[in-house]
Amino acid sequence: MAPAPGAATAAWRAALAAAGCPATVGTEAVAVADAAGRVAAGPVHARCSVPAVPSAAMDGIAVRAADTASGTVAAGAFDVVDTGDPLPPGRDAVVPREHLRRRPDGSVALPGPVPAGRHVRPVGESVREGAELVAAGRVLRPADLAAAAAGGLRTLDVRRRPRVTIVPTGDEVRPLGTDLAPGELLDTNSPMLAATLRARDCAVTVTPIRPDDPALIAAAVRDAAADLVLVLAGSSAGRDDHTAGVVRGLGTVVVHGVAVRPGHPVLLGVVRPSATRPAVPVIGVPGYPVAAALTVELFALPLLADLQRRLPERPRTVDVRLRGPVPSRPDVEEYVLLALPGDGTAVPLARGAGAQTALATADAVLRIDAGSAGHEAGDLVAAHPVDVPGWAVPAPAAGYRAAG
């Protein structure tokens, strides 16, 4: 019996550890301005406080609060300041310009007494020296870059982009832009999966399409300088399906077939390209587009997130009412594409693993646990919105571990 996705993942990860596959990718320093979307390699701490000294929060005059008890400040007992100016020595409050009334003798009338600290930005109000600005493992956002720059950092240590090699295979598969002969297919999975992975901060190499020749496929896998290899198609059991044999010849097939739909023929393994190179995880990705997308979502993205020590993602769901029934086999974990018209309902889309149009038009995906017979029309379900990057925020079975 094929294992559930969670059990398959656990067995594969254990085999990767036993084979000595690296648990993380290395780090590199990048300029703060270039760090958006990268994963922080460690906690980011401020090197200075902002503001570094007490500063005016308004345009106006800086005063000593004790001098304002009468509602008047004598000439020479205040300083004109603009927003952001350091407070002059001996001043501890600011009165906004629009609240002032100047008198002929040079004094200034105020609306009333001013407490110390009024309209003053204290040291460290925005950023305090030594404070943690960004947690290790966070995907750096524009606001994080601004905080880091304000905190005096010019570069940030981030995780190296994981290297992924995609090996498309098949005698009948042709590159995009080819005029097809009868029986030929365009390689649409490579650009789809490469875009998904690049959006997740991966460095992706797509090899030329390999024909159904085990030696040529094996050479592409062996030559890949990668942290993960994806072999597209060839993971089933047909005459031209060579992925299992190739992986066995270079290493170990850990799992071949998972109780998930679409994507049952997925292969999870580990190969050792040479005696001097570390072992490399490999996934045999089913050829049908929906199955390929789900395979990468369930198995590749969590592994790559762990290689970067990426913090766990917060699953997003939306409650919707099904417009039609969604039956399911009780022996598999199933993922069903949904269209969301925007009125709180969900329309189940075509469920074939090759339903590329459904994949392109889906707004969300519904996960159905193994053991469930599915849902009836009118049921209220929690759907996972289709996300960018990636296909959808998937199941607990593919949950990322915490960084550490």
C-alpha positions as CSV (number, residue, x, y, z in Angstrom):
1,M,0.0,0.0,0.0
2,A,1.3,3.4,-0.9
3,P,2.2,5.7,2.0
4,A,0.4,8.9,2.8
5,P,2.2,12.1,1.9
6,G,3.3,12.7,5.4
7,A,4.7,9.2,5.9
8,A,6.4,9.4,2.5
9,T,8.0,12.7,3.5
10,A,9.2,11.3,6.8
11,A,10.8,8.3,5.2
12,W,12.4,10.4,2.5
13,R,13.8,12.9,4.9
14,A,15.3,10.1,7.1
15,A,17.0,8.6,4.1
16,L,18.4,12.0,3.0
17,A,19.9,12.4,6.5
18,A,21.3,8.9,6.5
19,A,22.9,9.5,3.1
20,G,24.6,12.6,4.4
21,C,22.7,15.2,2.3
22,P,23.4,18.7,3.6
23,A,20.8,19.9,6.0
24,T,21.2,23.5,5.1
25,V,22.6,25.7,2.4
26,G,25.4,28.2,3.1
27,T,25.2,31.9,3.7
28,E,26.3,35.0,1.8
29,A,26.3,38.8,2.4
30,V,24.1,40.9,0.1
31,A,23.5,44.7,0.1
32,V,20.4,45.7,2.1
33,A,18.8,47.1,-1.1
34,D,19.2,43.8,-2.8
35,A,17.9,41.5,0.0
36,A,14.1,41.6,-0.6
37,G,12.8,38.0,-0.9
38,R,16.0,36.5,0.6
39,V,16.0,34.4,3.8
40,A,17.7,36.0,6.8
41,A,20.5,33.6,7.8
42,G,20.5,34.9,11.4
43,P,18.7,37.5,13.6
44,V,19.4,41.0,12.4
45,H,20.2,43.5,15.2
46,A,20.4,47.3,15.0
47,R,23.9,48.8,15.2
48,C,22.6,52.2,16.2
49,S,19.6,54.0,17.6
50,V,17.2,56.1,15.6
51,P,17.0,58.9,16.5
52,A,20.4,58.8,18.1
53,V,19.6,61.9,20.2
54,P,16.3,63.4,21.4
55,S,14.8,65.2,18.4
56,A,12.0,67.5,17.4
57,A,8.8,65.7,16.2
58,M,7.3,69.0,14.9
59,D,8.3,72.3,13.4
60,G,8.2,74.9,16.1
61,I,10.3,76.0,19.1
62,A,12.2,74.0,21.6
63,V,11.7,75.0,25.1
64,R,12.4,74.0,28.7
65,A,9.1,72.8,30.1
66,A,9.7,74.5,33.4
67,D,9.8,77.9,31.6
68,T,6.3,77.5,30.2
69,A,4.3,77.5,33.5
70,S,3.0,81.0,32.8
71,G,2.1,80.4,29.2
72,T,4.7,82.7,28.0
73,V,8.3,82.0,27.0
74,A,10.8,85.0,27.2
75,A,12.9,86.0,24.2
76,G,16.1,84.0,24.2
77,A,14.5,81.2,26.2
78,F,13.6,79.1,23.1
79,D,15.1,77.9,19.9
80,V,13.5,77.5,16.5
81,V,13.5,73.9,15.3
82,D,12.3,71.8,12.4
83,T,11.1,68.3,12.4
84,G,14.0,65.9,12.9
85,D,16.4,68.5,14.4
86,P,18.3,67.5,17.6
87,L,17.0,69.2,20.7
88,P,19.3,72.1,21.7
89,P,21.0,71.7,25.0
90,G,18.7,72.5,27.9
91,R,15.5,72.0,26.0
92,D,13.1,69.2,26.7
93,A,9.9,70.0,24.8
94,V,8.7,71.3,21.5
95,V,5.7,73.6,20.8
96,P,4.3,73.4,17.2
97,R,4.6,76.5,15.1
98,E,0.8,76.8,14.7
99,H,0.4,77.1,18.4
100,L,2.6,80.1,18.9
101,R,1.8,83.8,19.0
102,R,4.8,86.0,18.9
103,R,4.9,89.3,20.8
104,P,6.6,92.6,19.9
105,D,9.1,92.1,22.8
106,G,10.4,88.8,21.2
107,S,8.6,86.6,23.7
108,V,6.2,83.9,22.6
109,A,2.7,83.2,24.0
110,L,1.7,79.6,24.3
111,P,-1.8,78.0,24.7
112,G,-0.7,76.9,28.1
113,P,2.1,75.1,30.1
114,V,3.9,72.4,28.1
115,P,5.0,69.1,29.8
116,A,8.5,67.8,29.3
117,G,8.8,65.4,26.4
118,R,5.9,66.9,24.4
119,H,6.5,66.5,20.6
120,V,10.0,65.1,21.3
121,R,11.2,61.9,19.7
122,P,13.2,60.0,22.4
123,V,16.4,58.1,21.6
124,G,15.6,54.8,19.9
125,E,11.9,55.6,19.2
126,S,12.2,54.1,15.7
127,V,15.1,51.7,16.2
128,R,17.0,51.0,19.4
129,E,20.6,49.9,19.2
130,G,20.9,46.1,19.8
131,A,17.2,45.4,19.2
132,E,16.3,42.5,17.0
133,L,14.9,43.8,13.8
134,V,14.4,40.6,11.9
135,A,14.2,37.0,13.1
136,A,16.4,34.3,11.6
137,G,14.6,32.5,8.8
138,R,12.3,35.3,7.8
139,V,11.8,36.1,4.2
140,L,12.9,39.7,4.0
141,R,10.2,42.2,3.2
142,P,10.6,45.8,2.1
143,A,9.8,47.0,5.6
144,D,12.6,44.8,7.0
145,L,15.1,46.3,4.6
146,A,14.1,49.8,5.7
147,A,14.4,48.9,9.4
148,A,17.8,47.3,8.8
149,A,19.1,50.3,6.9
150,A,17.8,52.6,9.6
151,G,19.6,50.4,12.1
152,G,22.9,51.1,10.4
153,L,23.3,47.9,8.4
154,R,24.7,48.0,4.9
155,T,24.7,44.3,4.2
156,L,22.6,41.4,5.5
157,D,23.6,37.7,5.8
158,V,21.2,35.6,3.9
159,R,20.9,32.0,2.9
160,R,22.3,31.0,-0.4
161,R,19.7,30.3,-3.0
162,P,19.1,26.5,-3.2
163,R,20.1,25.1,-6.5
164,V,17.5,23.0,-8.3
165,T,18.1,21.2,-11.6
166,I,15.0,20.3,-13.7
167,V,15.5,17.4,-16.1
168,P,12.6,17.2,-18.6
169,T,12.4,13.8,-20.3
170,G,10.4,12.1,-23.1
171,D,10.8,11.1,-26.7
172,E,7.6,13.0,-27.5
173,V,8.4,16.2,-25.6
174,R,9.5,19.3,-27.5
175,P,10.8,22.7,-26.4
176,L,8.4,25.7,-26.3
177,G,8.1,27.3,-29.7
178,T,8.3,24.1,-31.6
179,D,5.8,23.3,-34.4
180,L,4.5,20.0,-33.2
181,A,4.0,16.9,-35.3
182,P,1.2,14.4,-34.4
183,G,1.9,12.7,-31.1
184,E,4.4,15.4,-29.9
185,L,3.9,17.5,-26.7
186,L,5.3,20.9,-25.6
187,D,7.4,21.0,-22.4
188,T,5.1,23.2,-20.4
189,N,6.0,21.7,-17.0
190,S,9.6,23.0,-17.0
191,P,8.7,26.7,-17.2
192,M,5.8,26.3,-14.8
193,L,7.9,24.6,-12.1
194,A,11.0,26.7,-12.7
195,A,8.9,29.9,-12.2
196,T,7.4,28.4,-9.0
197,L,10.9,27.6,-7.6
198,R,12.5,30.9,-8.7
199,A,9.7,32.7,-6.9
200,R,10.7,30.8,-3.8
201,D,14.3,32.2,-4.0
202,C,15.8,29.2,-5.8
203,A,18.4,29.2,-8.5
204,V,17.0,26.9,-11.2
205,T,18.7,25.2,-14.1
206,V,16.6,23.5,-16.8
207,T,18.5,21.0,-18.8
208,P,17.8,20.2,-22.5
209,I,15.0,17.6,-22.9
210,R,16.4,14.1,-22.5
211,P,14.9,11.3,-24.7
212,D,13.7,8.1,-23.1
213,D,17.2,6.8,-22.8
214,P,18.3,5.7,-19.3
215,A,22.0,6.5,-19.9
216,L,21.2,10.0,-21.1
217,I,18.8,10.7,-18.2
218,A,21.4,9.2,-15.7
219,A,24.1,11.5,-17.1
220,A,21.9,14.6,-16.6
221,V,21.1,13.6,-13.0
222,R,24.8,12.8,-12.3
223,D,26.1,16.0,-13.8
224,A,23.6,18.3,-11.9
225,A,25.3,20.6,-9.5
226,A,22.3,21.0,-7.4
227,D,20.7,20.7,-3.9
228,L,17.7,19.0,-5.5
229,V,17.1,17.3,-8.8
230,L,13.6,17.1,-10.4
231,V,13.2,14.5,-13.1
232,L,10.1,15.3,-15.1
233,A,7.9,12.4,-16.3
234,G,9.1,8.8,-16.4
235,S,8.1,8.1,-12.8
236,S,5.3,5.7,-13.7
237,A,5.6,2.1,-14.7
238,G,5.4,2.2,-18.5
239,R,7.9,0.9,-21.0
240,D,9.5,4.3,-21.3
241,D,9.4,5.2,-17.6
242,H,13.1,5.1,-16.6
243,T,13.3,7.4,-13.5
244,A,13.2,4.6,-11.0
245,G,15.9,2.6,-12.7
246,V,18.1,5.7,-13.1
247,V,17.8,6.6,-9.4
248,R,18.4,3.0,-8.4
249,G,21.5,3.0,-10.5
250,L,22.9,6.1,-8.9
251,G,21.5,5.7,-5.3
252,T,18.3,4.7,-3.6
253,V,14.6,4.8,-4.4
254,V,13.0,5.6,-1.0
255,V,9.4,5.9,-2.0
256,H,7.7,5.1,-5.4
257,G,4.0,5.8,-5.3
258,V,2.2,8.0,-2.7
259,A,-1.4,7.8,-1.6
260,V,-2.3,11.2,-3.1
261,R,-4.4,12.3,-6.0
262,P,-3.3,13.7,-8.3
263,G,0.4,12.7,-8.3
264,H,0.3,9.1,-7.2
265,P,3.4,8.0,-9.3
266,V,5.8,10.4,-7.5
267,L,9.2,9.0,-6.8
268,L,11.3,10.2,-3.8
269,G,15.0,9.2,-3.7
270,V,18.6,10.1,-3.1
271,V,21.6,9.8,-5.5
272,R,25.3,10.1,-5.1
273,P,26.8,11.7,-8.2
274,S,30.3,10.7,-7.3
275,A,32.5,9.5,-4.4
276,T,33.7,13.1,-3.9
277,R,30.3,14.9,-4.0
278,P,27.6,14.9,-1.4
279,A,24.4,12.9,-1.9
280,V,21.6,14.8,-3.5
281,P,17.8,14.5,-3.1
282,V,15.9,13.6,-6.2
283,I,12.2,13.7,-7.0
284,G,10.6,11.9,-10.0
285,V,7.8,14.3,-10.9
286,P,4.7,12.9,-12.7
287,G,4.2,14.3,-16.2
288,Y,0.7,15.5,-15.9
289,P,0.7,19.3,-15.1
290,V,-1.6,19.3,-12.1
291,A,0.2,16.3,-10.6
292,A,3.5,17.9,-11.3
293,A,2.5,21.2,-9.6
294,L,1.2,19.3,-6.5
295,T,4.3,17.1,-6.3
296,V,6.5,20.2,-6.1
297,E,4.2,21.8,-3.6
298,L,4.1,18.8,-1.3
299,F,7.6,17.6,-1.5
300,A,10.0,20.0,-3.1
301,L,9.0,23.3,-1.5
302,P,9.1,22.1,2.1
303,L,12.6,20.5,1.6
304,L,13.9,23.7,0.0
305,A,12.4,25.8,2.8
306,D,14.2,23.6,5.4
307,L,17.5,24.0,3.5
308,Q,17.1,27.7,4.0
309,R,15.9,27.4,7.6
310,R,12.9,29.4,6.5
311,L,10.4,30.2,9.2
312,P,7.1,28.2,9.1
313,E,4.5,29.7,6.9
314,R,1.1,30.7,8.2
315,P,-1.5,28.6,6.4
316,R,-4.2,30.7,4.9
317,T,-7.7,29.4,4.4
318,V,-11.0,30.8,3.2
319,D,-14.4,29.3,4.2
320,V,-16.5,28.7,1.1
321,R,-19.7,26.8,0.3
322,L,-19.4,24.2,-2.5
323,R,-21.6,24.6,-5.5
324,G,-21.3,21.0,-6.4
325,P,-20.4,17.6,-4.9
326,V,-16.7,16.6,-4.5
327,P,-16.6,12.8,-3.9
328,S,-13.3,11.3,-2.9
329,R,-11.7,7.9,-2.6
330,P,-11.2,7.1,1.1
331,D,-7.8,5.6,0.6
332,V,-6.0,8.7,-0.7
333,E,-5.3,12.3,0.3
334,E,-6.8,14.3,-2.5
335,Y,-6.5,17.9,-3.7
336,V,-9.3,19.5,-5.7
337,L,-9.0,22.7,-7.7
338,L,-11.7,25.3,-7.1
339,A,-12.8,28.5,-8.7
340,L,-14.1,31.2,-6.3
341,P,-16.6,33.5,-8.0
342,G,-16.4,36.0,-5.1
343,D,-19.8,35.4,-3.6
344,G,-18.6,33.0,-0.9
345,T,-19.1,29.9,-3.0
346,A,-16.7,27.5,-4.7
347,V,-17.0,25.8,-8.0
348,P,-15.1,22.4,-8.3
349,L,-13.0,22.3,-11.4
350,A,-11.9,19.5,-13.7
351,R,-10.1,16.9,-11.6
352,G,-7.8,15.1,-14.1
353,A,-4.1,15.3,-13.4
354,G,-3.6,16.7,-16.9
355,A,-6.3,19.5,-16.5
356,Q,-3.9,22.3,-17.4
357,T,-6.7,24.8,-18.0
358,A,-8.2,24.1,-14.5
359,L,-4.7,24.6,-13.0
360,A,-4.4,28.0,-14.7
361,T,-7.8,29.2,-13.7
362,A,-8.0,27.9,-10.2
363,D,-8.4,30.3,-7.3
364,A,-8.0,27.8,-4.5
365,V,-7.4,24.2,-3.7
366,L,-9.4,21.9,-1.4
367,R,-7.6,19.2,0.6
368,I,-9.5,16.1,1.4
369,D,-8.1,13.8,4.0
370,A,-7.6,10.1,3.4
371,G,-10.5,8.3,5.0
372,S,-13.0,10.9,3.8
373,A,-15.6,10.2,1.2
374,G,-15.5,13.8,0.1
375,H,-18.2,16.6,0.4
376,E,-21.7,17.3,-0.8
377,A,-22.9,20.3,-2.6
378,G,-23.7,23.0,-0.1
379,D,-21.0,21.9,2.4
380,L,-18.9,24.7,4.0
381,V,-15.2,23.9,3.5
382,A,-11.9,25.5,4.3
383,A,-10.1,26.1,0.9
384,H,-6.5,27.2,0.5
385,P,-6.2,30.2,-1.8
386,V,-3.8,29.7,-4.7
387,D,-0.7,31.6,-3.8
388,V,2.2,33.2,-5.5
389,P,4.8,31.9,-5.3
390,G,3.8,28.3,-5.5
391,W,0.5,26.7,-6.4
392,A,-1.4,26.8,-3.1
393,V,-0.6,26.8,0.6
394,P,-1.1,23.1,1.1
395,A,-1.7,20.6,3.8
396,P,-0.5,20.0,7.3
397,A,1.1,16.9,5.8
398,A,3.6,19.2,4.1
399,G,4.1,21.6,7.0
400,Y,7.5,23.2,7.2
401,R,9.5,22.6,10.3
402,A,10.5,25.6,12.5
403,A,13.9,27.1,11.8
404,G,16.6,26.4,14.3
